């Protein structure tokens, strides 16, 4: 099964709105220019991987989870959601560390 992910720009915009995070605060924490963040949010500029990593790392943990959720879950069908939940459940039951790989059945989502 192949899925089309939500655009990072839309997911970032939704996250900042939901958690009431001003672009200025995120810029100060991440080192990414406020003007760049604004252009990413409007989809006027493609985001570079290193900038996206810095932005996400600068978000509170709950906002990071919300961002990831909005990148993946809205575009999954029932089978995709079931596969994702099974993979998360398996990881939680295994007590795996943060850096370990998710179960192989997560590969079905890509």
N, C-alpha and C positions, 0 to 999 in steps of 0.2 A: 504494500500500500504506500503511495506517495502522498505527502501532504504539502500544501502551500502555507508557509508560516505567515502570520500577521507581520506587516512591515514593522521593523524596529522603531521607526519614527512614530507610528501610531501607538505602539505599546509604551514607548517612553512618554509620550504626551499623556496617555491615560494614567500612567503611574504617577507622574508629577502632579496631575490634577487630583487624583484620588487621595494622595498623601499630602496635598497642599505644600509641595516642595517648590519654592521659588527657583527659577533657573539661576539666579545670582548665587544662591546658597550652594547649589549643585556645582556651579562653575568654581566657586572658591574651594570646595572639597576635592573636586576631581582634577582641577588644573586645565579643564577644557573651557575655552572661551565662551562666555555667555551668549555672544552672537552666534557661535557655532551651534550651541544647544538649541537656540531658537530656530535656526535653519533646519536642524535635524528634525525637530518636532513638527515643523510644517512640511517636511518631506522635500525641501528645496535643495538639500545637500545630502549626498551619501555619507554615511558614517564609516570611519575607518575602524578596523578591529581594535586597535589599541585605545582609541577614544571611547568606544563602546564599553570596553573592559573597565576603563577608569570611571566612567559614568555609573555603571552597575555597581562597582565596588564601593562607590561613594554613597549609595543608597542604603537606608536602614534595611536590615534583613527582611522585614515584612514587605517592604517595597520591592526588594529584589525578587521575592517569590511572586508577587503580584505581576511584575514585569514578565517573568518567565511564563507564568500562567497565561498571560495575554498573548504571548508569542505563539503558544502551542495549542492550548485547549480549545479556543473558539473555532478552530478549523478542523478539529477531529470529528469523525463520525463515531457512532456508538462503539464500533469495533476498536477504533483507535483509542478511545477513552478507556475501554476495558483493558487493552494492552498496556497502556500507560499506568493505570492503577495497579495492575498485576505486577509490573516492574517495580513500582514504588513500594508496594507491599512486600515483595521479596527482599528488597534492599533493607527495609525496616526490620523485618524478621531476622535477617542475617546479622544485624548489628554491625554492618559494614561501616568502615570509616568514610569520611567525606570524599576522600580521594580515590576510593575504589570504583571499579566499573559497575554500571548497572547491568542487570541480567541480559543475556543475549536476546530475549524476546522483545526488548526495546528496539532492536535493530529493525523490527517490522514496521516501525513508524517512519523510517527514513526511506 
